[in-house]
Amino acid sequence: MQVIRLPVLSDNYIFLLHDPQQNIAAVVDPAEAQPVLAELTKLKAELVAIFNTHHHGDHVGGNTQLMKAFPQVKVYGGAEDRGRIPGQQVFLHEGDHVEFANRTADVFFVPGHTRAHIAYYFPPVSPGEPGELFCGDTLFAGGCGRLFEGTPGQMVDSLSKLRALPDNTRVWCAHEYTLSNLRFAVTVDADNVDLQKRYQEVKAQRDADKPTVPSILGIEKLTNPFLRWNEPSLQVTAKSNDEVQTFARIRGMKDNF
């Protein structure tokens, strides 16, 4: 399974999953249809699945046009997004699975950013290979999504599920927010040497107009303040030894940054 990253809008990424053996494709969070259709034409591939993580327009905006171009396509989303995702046919719960390219993805229910958000995780095919996590706006490189419909407690539970995945998991998050996320992170975790190093590396990447997605989960665990609510340094910053309150206060600081 090849993952093709398509930059769209101001800072979104669409992910096209391609199975070259069967020459079929699936798409994760198609904000727009045209870039997807152009890539499918280049590949001469048939679109068989749309995997939506949540209902926001910059994740589902291309659904309707893609369904017109490929009438047999199946549209997947969270069960609690019923009525909010255009064309949704499959309503997924925690613990469900989806199939593509002879691979099986685990479905995680990860509310917080929205009340119905889900994530898709394709475990590695062979030992030592990375798994592939498509997490929408729940976990970002260096950050996490705003809490529009969920609570801090829900988001901590959701991020805990993702944090428990193997360190070499590739994190395919839906926005190029990494530099701004890390610019905030260094203000709340100033003594984190790994974070300082990553910040300089990401600055160089963005100066060269290079993407920072996918990230690697092991790096996120070391440098992303929204996966480090149980670290004493972050608890000092948040003036709390309660993990959910620490997360909530750090998130509030980011909202006002």
Secondary structure as UniProt FT lines:
FT   STRAND          2..8
FT   TURN            9..11
FT   STRAND          12..19
FT   TURN            20..23
FT   STRAND          24..28
FT   HELIX           34..43
FT   STRAND          46..51
FT   HELIX           57..60
FT   TURN            61..62
FT   HELIX           63..69
FT   TURN            71..72
FT   STRAND          74..78
FT   HELIX           79..81
FT   TURN            82..84
FT   TURN            86..87
FT   STRAND          90..92
FT   TURN            94..95
FT   STRAND          97..100
FT   TURN            101..102
FT   STRAND          103..109
FT   TURN            115..116
FT   STRAND          118..122
FT   TURN            127..128
FT   STRAND          132..136
FT   TURN            137..138
FT   STRAND          139..140
FT   TURN            141..142
FT   STRAND          143..144
FT   HELIX           152..163
FT   TURN            167..168
FT   STRAND          170..173
FT   HELIX           178..188
FT   TURN            190..191
FT   HELIX           193..207
FT   TURN            208..209
FT   STRAND          215..216
FT   HELIX           217..223
FT   HELIX           225..227
FT   TURN            229..230
FT   HELIX           232..238
FT   HELIX           243..255
//
